[in-house]
Amino acid sequence: MTTHNQQLFTDSQKLIPGGVNSPVRAFRSVGGTPLFFQRGLGAYVWDADGKKYTDYVGSWGPMIVGHCHPDVVKAVQDAAAQGLGFGAPTASELEMAELLCKLLPSLEMVRLVSSGTEATMTAIRLARGFTGRSRIIKFEGCYHGHSDGLLVKAGSGALTFGQPSSSGVPAEIAALTTVLAYNDAAGLEKCFAEMGHEIAAVIVEPVAGNMNLVTPKREFLDALRKLCTQHGAVLILDEVMTGFRVSLQGAQGYYGVKPDLVTLGKVMGGGLPAAAFGGRRDIMQCLSPLGAVYQAGTLSGNPVAVAAGLTTLKLVQAPGFYEYLAQRARQLTEGLTIAAHKHGIAFCAQSVGGMFGLYFSKTLPTSYDEVMSCDKAAFNRFFHAMLDEGVYLAPSAFEAGFVSAAHTEADIAATVAAADKIFSGWR
């Protein structure tokens, strides 16, 4: 019998490329039929067939206070009752800017946009306009949105020019991006020694979350800041995922790194399309209408999205919020690891704040190559077995997971018990 999920997917493929509006949702990485969700509440989501799942995706990070938090829902309803959008300034935009600059000391000025891709794309353009240089550095396995210059994979050697990783990206644009290995401080130093005068910016996920979860080495973070300062390049921390997720001050506060520019999204929108970029005043003043770097957006600072984001950012400031979040994430990763090892399975896990990574590997990965050596087939098997048990993990071995403040100790214990049951029959 065809399920509602299967029928919706079949019908969607006739009108939507691949049946989805963002590729990872298609389940191509793990196989099977993607879930179509109808509703969410707290730590749970329900699919089109009415099945309930404990959710560890959380809309890919934004749902840090859980689905349909009553305060967030009310804020959205109240804002919508006043108007869905104006394409003109509102007082709530100023309130958001003030709050972002208060919470993140590296922000001296900020501009609101609608998506993380828009934020990172403009931050790169701004860095180029500020420095008068063209080359950027990114790191293998880090994802910064789908703008042309950032959809680039590494060349055949650490210092070769990048190659397009998507059809439609001109090679001439990709050639302006140099791709290095994440966590390789020596490789970064060599690159600056050879082409430091060309480099406008280095953009990095301070905690990589798009090749599963990879944490930064201290020497790597220190090298990023030191070399950008020495060579006059702009250090951009892409905190679209980590901002207000790993700590109230993001990864920059968690690790004590001061960037020149920061990109934000996900949590700051509370589940609606809102993002931002900001940083040093002298750089931000290069933006139009003050400077020559152009950026605009009809929906930038949308009052309904800002209302959701403001309310979420107020909720996460509650005493003990991040301690609770980190505790639940540790309970999950430690519990899953113990369950796997009890049954002799090569598995490890780690967490940073409210983010976590699961790896079918004997050791924690520190680079893209090490992530790629993990047992992807084992993850896919685990993913579908957990779905059967009512646990929704990211449908890819190369994505970080998320807990929310709505997850209880009992929720995590039930998830670990489900994994233990699966691992007990693992052959």
MIBALO-246637 format. One record per residue (C-alpha): residue number from 1; residue in one letter; x, z, y. Coordinates in Angstrom, 1 decimal. Layout:
! residues N
     n   res       xx       zz       yy
   NUM     A        X        Z        Y
...
! end
This chain:
! residues 427
     n   res       xx       zz       yy
     1     M      0.0      0.0      0.0
     2     T      1.3     -0.9      3.4
     3     T      1.8      2.0      5.7
     4     H      1.0      2.1      9.4
     5     N      4.7      2.1     10.2
     6     Q      5.3     -1.0      8.1
     7     Q      2.3     -2.8      9.6
     8     L      3.4     -2.0     13.1
     9     F      6.9     -3.2     12.4
    10     T      5.7     -6.4     10.8
    11     D      3.5     -7.1     13.8
    12     S      6.2     -6.1     16.4
    13     Q      8.7     -8.6     14.9
    14     K      6.4    -11.4     15.8
    15     L      6.6    -10.7     19.5
    16     I      9.6     -8.4     20.1
    17     P     13.2     -9.5     19.0
    18     G     13.9     -7.5     15.8
    19     G     10.7     -5.7     16.3
    20     V     12.3     -3.1     18.7
    21     N     13.2     -2.8     22.3
    22     S     16.6     -1.2     21.6
    23     P     18.7     -2.3     18.6
    24     V     19.5      1.0     16.8
    25     R     15.8      1.7     16.5
    26     A     15.5     -1.2     14.0
    27     F     17.1      0.9     11.2
    28     R     19.5     -2.1     10.4
    29     S     22.4      0.4     10.0
    30     V     20.6      2.6      7.5
    31     G     18.1      0.1      6.0
    32     G     14.4      0.5      5.5
    33     T     11.4      0.5      7.9
    34     P     11.8      2.2     11.3
    35     L      9.4      4.9     12.2
    36     F      6.9      4.4     15.0
    37     F      6.2      7.7     16.7
    38     Q      2.8      8.8     18.0
    39     R      3.5     12.2     19.6
    40     G      6.0     15.0     19.9
    41     L      5.7     18.7     20.5
    42     G      8.6     21.1     20.8
    43     A     11.1     20.4     18.1
    44     Y      8.7     18.1     16.1
    45     V      7.5     14.5     16.1
    46     W      4.8     12.7     14.2
    47     D      4.9      9.1     13.1
    48     A      2.2      6.5     12.9
    49     D      1.3      7.7      9.4
    50     G      0.8     11.2     10.6
    51     K      3.9     12.6      8.9
    52     K      5.7     15.5     10.8
    53     Y      9.5     15.6     11.2
    54     T     11.9     18.1     12.7
    55     D     13.5     16.0     15.4
    56     Y     17.3     15.9     15.9
    57     V     17.4     12.8     18.0
    58     G     15.3     14.1     21.0
    59     S     14.9     10.6     22.5
    60     W     18.7     10.3     22.2
    61     G     19.4     13.5     24.2
    62     P     17.0     14.0     27.1
    63     M     14.5     16.3     25.3
    64     I     16.7     19.4     25.7
    65     V     13.8     21.7     26.3
    66     G     11.7     20.1     23.6
    67     H      8.9     17.5     23.6
    68     C      6.0     18.0     25.9
    69     H      7.3     21.2     27.5
    70     P      4.2     22.4     29.5
    71     D      6.2     22.9     32.8
    72     V      7.6     19.3     32.6
    73     V      4.2     17.8     31.7
    74     K      2.5     19.6     34.6
    75     A      5.3     18.5     37.0
    76     V      4.8     14.9     35.9
    77     Q      1.0     15.1     36.2
    78     D      1.2     16.7     39.7
    79     A      3.7     14.0     40.9
    80     A      1.6     11.2     39.5
    81     A     -1.5     12.4     41.2
    82     Q      0.4     12.0     44.5
    83     G      1.5      8.4     43.8
    84     L      3.5      6.6     41.0
    85     G      6.1      5.1     43.4
    86     F      6.7      4.2     47.0
    87     G     10.0      2.2     47.1
    88     A     10.8      4.5     50.1
    89     P     12.5      7.9     50.4
    90     T     10.8     11.1     49.3
    91     A     11.7     14.7     49.7
    92     S     12.1     15.2     46.0
    93     E     15.0     12.7     46.0
    94     L     16.8     15.0     48.4
    95     E     16.0     18.0     46.3
    96     M     17.4     16.3     43.2
    97     A     20.6     15.3     45.1
    98     E     21.1     18.9     46.3
    99     L     20.6     20.3     42.9
   100     L     23.0     17.8     41.2
   101     C     25.7     18.5     43.8
   102     K     25.2     22.3     43.4
   103     L     25.5     22.2     39.6
   104     L     28.4     19.7     39.4
   105     P     31.2     20.7     41.9
   106     S     32.8     17.2     41.6
   107     L     29.8     15.7     43.3
   108     E     30.1     15.4     47.1
   109     M     27.6     12.6     47.3
   110     V     25.2     11.1     44.8
   111     R     22.9      8.1     44.4
   112     L     19.9      8.0     42.1
   113     V     19.2      5.0     39.8
   114     S     17.0      4.4     36.8
   115     S     19.3      4.1     33.8
   116     G     22.7      5.1     32.5
   117     T     23.7      1.4     32.2
   118     E     22.9      1.0     35.9
   119     A     24.9      4.1     36.8
   120     T     28.0      3.0     34.9
   121     M     27.8     -0.6     36.0
   122     T     27.7      0.5     39.7
   123     A     30.4      3.1     39.3
   124     I     32.7      0.4     38.0
   125     R     31.8     -1.9     40.9
   126     L     32.3      0.9     43.4
   127     A     35.7      1.8     41.9
   128     R     36.8     -1.8     42.3
   129     G     35.5     -2.0     45.9
   130     F     37.3      1.2     46.8
   131     T     40.6      0.3     45.2
   132     G     40.7     -3.4     45.8
   133     R     41.7     -3.8     42.1
   134     S     40.0     -5.6     39.2
   135     R     41.2     -4.1     35.9
   136     I     39.4     -1.3     34.2
   137     I     40.3      0.7     31.1
   138     K     37.8      1.9     28.5
   139     F     38.2      3.4     25.0
   140     E     37.4      2.0     21.6
   141     G     34.1      3.5     20.3
   142     C     32.9      4.6     23.7
   143     Y     29.7      3.0     25.0
   144     H     28.9      2.8     28.7
   145     G     25.8      0.7     28.7
   146     H     25.3     -3.1     28.2
   147     S     26.8     -4.5     31.4
   148     D     29.1     -7.5     30.8
   149     G     32.5     -5.8     31.6
   150     L     31.8     -2.9     29.3
   151     L     30.6     -4.8     26.2
   152     V     34.2     -5.3     25.1
   153     K     36.1     -4.6     21.9
   154     A     39.8     -4.0     21.5
   155     G     42.2     -6.9     21.1
   156     S     44.7     -7.2     18.3
   157     G     47.0     -4.6     19.9
   158     A     46.6     -1.6     22.1
   159     L     47.5     -3.5     25.3
   160     T     46.0     -6.9     24.6
   161     F     43.1     -8.0     26.7
   162     G     39.7     -7.1     25.5
   163     Q     37.4     -9.6     23.8
   164     P     33.6     -9.9     24.3
   165     S     31.7     -7.8     21.7
   166     S     28.4     -9.6     22.6
   167     S     27.5    -13.2     22.8
   168     G     26.8    -14.1     26.5
   169     V     29.7    -12.1     27.9
   170     P     32.2    -14.5     29.4
   171     A     35.7    -14.1     28.1
   172     E     37.0    -14.2     31.7
   173     I     35.0    -11.0     32.5
   174     A     36.1     -9.3     29.2
   175     A     39.7    -10.1     30.1
   176     L     39.5     -7.7     33.0
   177     T     38.9     -4.8     30.6
   178     T     41.7     -3.2     28.6
   179     V     40.5     -1.3     25.5
   180     L     42.6      1.6     24.3
   181     A     42.3      4.1     21.5
   182     Y     40.3      7.3     22.2
   183     N     42.4     10.5     22.3
   184     D     45.7      8.5     22.5
   185     A     47.5     10.0     25.5
   186     A     50.7      8.1     24.7
   187     G     48.9      4.7     24.6
   188     L     47.3      5.5     28.0
   189     E     50.6      6.4     29.5
   190     K     52.2      3.2     28.3
   191     C     49.3      1.1     29.7
   192     F     49.6      2.7     33.1
   193     A     53.4      2.1     33.0
   194     E     52.9     -1.6     32.4
   195     M     49.9     -2.4     34.6
   196     G     49.1      0.7     36.7
   197     H     49.0     -1.3     39.9
   198     E     46.1     -3.4     38.5
   199     I     43.9     -0.6     37.3
   200     A     40.8      0.2     39.4
   201     A     39.3      2.7     37.1
   202     V     39.4      4.4     33.8
   203     I     35.9      5.1     32.3
   204     V     35.5      7.5     29.4
   205     E     33.0      9.6     27.6
   206     P     34.5     13.1     27.9
   207     V     32.9     13.8     24.5
   208     A     32.3     10.6     22.7
   209     G     28.8     10.4     21.3
   210     N     28.4      6.7     20.5
   211     M     30.8      6.6     17.5
   212     N     29.3      9.8     16.2
   213     L     30.6     12.9     17.9
   214     V     34.4     12.9     18.7
   215     T     35.8     15.7     20.8
   216     P     38.6     15.1     23.3
   217     K     42.2     16.4     22.8
   218     R     43.5     18.5     25.7
   219     E     46.5     16.3     26.2
   220     F     44.2     13.3     26.4
   221     L     42.1     14.8     29.1
   222     D     45.1     16.0     31.1
   223     A     46.7     12.5     30.8
   224     L     43.6     10.9     32.2
   225     R     43.5     13.0     35.3
   226     K     47.3     12.9     35.9
   227     L     47.7      9.2     35.5
   228     C     44.7      8.2     37.6
   229     T     46.0     10.4     40.4
   230     Q     49.5      9.1     40.1
   231     H     48.5      5.4     40.2
   232     G     45.6      5.6     42.6
   233     A     43.0      4.7     40.0
   234     V     39.4      6.1     39.9
   235     L     38.7      8.4     37.0
   236     I     35.0      8.0     35.9
   237     L     33.5     10.5     33.5
   238     D     30.5      8.9     31.8
   239     E     28.3     12.0     31.4
   240     V     25.1     10.1     30.7
   241     M     25.0     11.9     27.4
   242     T     27.1     15.1     28.0
   243     G     25.7     15.9     31.5
   244     F     23.7     19.2     31.3
   245     R     23.8     18.8     27.5
   246     V     27.1     20.4     26.5
   247     S     26.9     23.0     29.4
   248     L     25.2     23.5     32.7
   249     Q     28.3     21.8     34.4
   250     G     28.5     19.1     31.8
   251     A     31.7     18.2     30.0
   252     Q     33.7     18.4     33.2
   253     G     32.9     22.1     33.5
   254     Y     33.2     22.7     29.8
   255     Y     36.7     21.3     29.7
   256     G     37.8     21.9     33.3
   257     V     38.4     18.3     34.3
   258     K     37.6     17.0     37.8
   259     P     36.7     13.3     37.9
   260     D     36.5     11.1     40.9
   261     L     33.1      9.6     39.9
   262     V     30.5     10.8     37.4
   263     T     27.6      9.0     35.8
   264     L     24.6     10.9     34.7
   265     G     21.3     10.2     32.9
   266     K     19.2     11.4     29.9
   267     V     18.7     15.2     30.5
   268     M     18.5     14.7     34.3
   269     G     15.4     12.5     33.7
   270     G     13.7     15.0     31.4
   271     G     12.6     12.1     29.2
   272     L     11.7      9.6     32.0
   273     P     13.9      6.8     33.4
   274     A     16.2      8.5     35.8
   275     A     20.0      8.5     36.2
   276     A     22.7      8.9     38.9
   277     F     26.3      8.4     39.8
   278     G     28.3     10.3     42.4
   279     G     31.6     11.9     43.2
   280     R     34.1     11.9     46.0
   281     R     32.7     11.4     49.5
   282     D     35.3      8.8     50.5
   283     I     34.5      6.7     47.5
   284     M     30.7      7.0     47.7
   285     Q     30.8      6.1     51.4
   286     C     31.8      2.6     50.3
   287     L     28.3      2.0     49.1
   288     S     25.8     -0.1     51.1
   289     P     24.3      0.6     53.7
   290     L     27.5      2.5     54.7
   291     G     30.0      0.2     53.1
   292     A     30.5     -3.2     51.5
   293     V     29.7     -2.3     47.9
   294     Y     26.1     -3.4     47.2
   295     Q     23.6     -1.6     44.9
   296     A     19.8     -1.4     45.1
   297     G     16.9     -0.5     42.9
   298     T     13.1     -0.7     43.4
   299     L     12.5      2.3     41.1
   300     S     15.5      4.3     42.1
   301     G     14.4      7.9     42.8
   302     N     11.0      7.3     41.4
   303     P      9.0     10.4     42.2
   304     V      7.5     10.9     38.7
   305     A     10.8     10.6     37.0
   306     V     12.5     12.9     39.6
   307     A      9.7     15.5     39.0
   308     A     10.4     15.5     35.3
   309     G     14.1     15.8     35.9
   310     L     14.0     18.5     38.5
   311     T     11.8     20.7     36.3
   312     T     14.0     20.2     33.3
   313     L     17.1     21.0     35.3
   314     K     15.4     24.2     36.5
   315     L     14.5     25.2     33.0
   316     V     18.1     24.8     31.7
   317     Q     19.3     27.3     34.3
   318     A     17.5     30.1     32.5
   319     P     19.9     32.9     31.5
   320     G     21.3     32.4     28.0
   321     F     19.9     28.8     27.7
   322     Y     23.2     27.2     26.7
   323     E     24.3     30.1     24.5
   324     Y     21.1     29.7     22.5
   325     L     21.5     25.9     22.3
   326     A     25.1     26.1     21.1
   327     Q     24.1     28.8     18.6
   328     R     21.5     26.6     17.0
   329     A     23.8     23.7     16.9
   330     R     26.5     25.8     15.2
   331     Q     23.9     27.2     12.7
   332     L     23.1     23.6     11.8
   333     T     26.6     22.3     11.4
   334     E     27.9     25.3      9.6
   335     G     24.9     25.5      7.3
   336     L     25.1     21.8      6.3
   337     T     28.8     22.1      5.7
   338     I     28.4     25.1      3.4
   339     A     25.6     23.4      1.5
   340     A     27.7     20.2      1.0
   341     H     30.8     22.0     -0.1
   342     K     28.9     24.2     -2.5
   343     H     28.1     21.0     -4.4
   344     G     31.6     19.4     -4.1
   345     I     30.7     16.8     -1.5
   346     A     33.2     15.5      1.0
   347     F     31.5     16.5      4.3
   348     C     32.2     18.1      7.6
   349     A     30.4     18.7     10.9
   350     Q     31.0     20.0     14.4
   351     S     29.1     20.7     17.6
   352     V     29.7     20.9     21.3
   353     G     27.0     22.7     23.2
   354     G     23.7     21.0     22.2
   355     M     25.4     18.0     20.6
   356     F     26.5     17.7     17.0
   357     G     28.2     15.2     14.6
   358     L     27.9     14.9     10.8
   359     Y     30.6     13.1      8.8
   360     F     30.9     12.3      5.1
   361     S     34.6     12.8      5.3
   362     K     37.1     15.6      4.3
   363     T     38.3     15.9      7.9
   364     L     36.9     15.8     11.4
   365     P     37.5     12.4     13.0
   366     T     39.5     12.2     16.3
   367     S     39.3      8.4     16.9
   368     Y     37.3      5.3     16.3
   369     D     39.3      4.3     13.3
   370     E     38.9      7.7     11.6
   371     V     35.1      7.5     12.2
   372     M     35.0      4.1     10.6
   373     S     36.7      5.5      7.5
   374     C     33.9      7.9      6.9
   375     D     31.5      7.2      4.0
   376     K     28.7      5.2      5.7
   377     A     26.9      4.6      2.4
   378     A     26.7      8.3      1.8
   379     F     25.3      8.9      5.2
   380     N     22.6      6.3      4.7
   381     R     21.6      7.9      1.5
   382     F     21.5     11.3      3.1
   383     F     19.5     10.0      6.1
   384     H     16.7      8.6      3.9
   385     A     16.6     11.7      1.7
   386     M     16.3     13.9      4.8
   387     L     13.5     11.7      6.1
   388     D     11.6     12.3      2.8
   389     E     12.1     16.0      3.5
   390     G     10.7     15.7      7.0
   391     V     13.9     15.7      8.9
   392     Y     14.6     13.0     11.5
   393     L     18.3     12.3     12.1
   394     A     19.8      9.5     14.2
   395     P     19.4      6.2     12.1
   396     S     23.1      5.4     12.2
   397     A     26.3      7.0     11.0
   398     F     27.8      6.3     14.4
   399     E     25.5      8.4     16.7
   400     A     25.7     12.0     17.7
   401     G     22.7     14.3     17.1
   402     F     21.0     16.8     19.4
   403     V     19.3     20.1     19.1
   404     S     16.8     21.4     21.7
   405     A     15.8     24.9     23.0
   406     A     12.6     24.4     21.0
   407     H     14.5     24.5     17.7
   408     T     14.2     27.9     16.1
   409     E     16.4     29.7     13.7
   410     A     13.8     29.0     11.1
   411     D     13.7     25.3     11.9
   412     I     17.5     25.1     11.3
   413     A     17.3     27.2      8.2
   414     A     14.6     24.8      6.7
   415     T     16.8     21.8      7.6
   416     V     19.8     23.3      5.8
   417     A     17.6     24.2      2.8
   418     A     16.4     20.6      2.7
   419     A     20.0     19.3      2.7
   420     D     21.0     21.8      0.0
   421     K     18.2     20.5     -2.2
   422     I     19.4     17.0     -1.7
   423     F     23.1     17.8     -2.3
   424     S     22.2     19.7     -5.5
   425     G     21.1     16.4     -7.0
   426     W     23.9     14.4     -5.5
   427     R     25.6     12.2     -8.2
! end
